[in-house]
C-alpha cells in the first residue's frame, strides 16, 4: 500500500515521531545515569521527611467512623453533581423535572436525618457526657 495508512494519509511521520521520542528518552535516561550522584550515606536508603528519620510504623489504625464520614462525603458530593446537571437542563425538563428533583432532595434530606439520628455523624467526644462526668468529680472549686 505505498506507505499509506487506511485513511490514505502517509504513515511515515508517525514512525519518525515515535523514533524521535524513543531517542530522546534514551538520551535523557543515559545522561541522568552518567551525570547523577552515587553517594550512599548512612541513611540514604531509608525513607524520611524533612530530614527526620522514621521512629515507628506508618500504619496506624483508624476508627471505622472516619471511613463512614468519608463515604458520606463522597455520596453527598456526587449528589451535588446531579443537582447541578438538573439546574443546567431546567428549562427542558419542566415541571416533571422539578418534581423529580424535589423528591430527590427530599430523599437526601431523609437519609441525612436518619444518619444523624443513628449517630453516624458523631465522630468526636460527646460534650454532654464529659460535662456530666466532670460534675460528678468529688472536689470543690478552688478559691482564687
Secondary structure as GFF3:
##gff-version 3
##sequence-region A 1 144
A	DSSP	alpha_helix	12	35	.	.	.	ID=ss1
A	DSSP	beta_strand	48	49	.	.	.	ID=ss2
A	DSSP	beta_strand	52	53	.	.	.	ID=ss3
A	DSSP	alpha_helix	64	88	.	.	.	ID=ss4
A	DSSP	alpha_helix	90	117	.	.	.	ID=ss5
A	DSSP	alpha_helix	127	135	.	.	.	ID=ss6
###
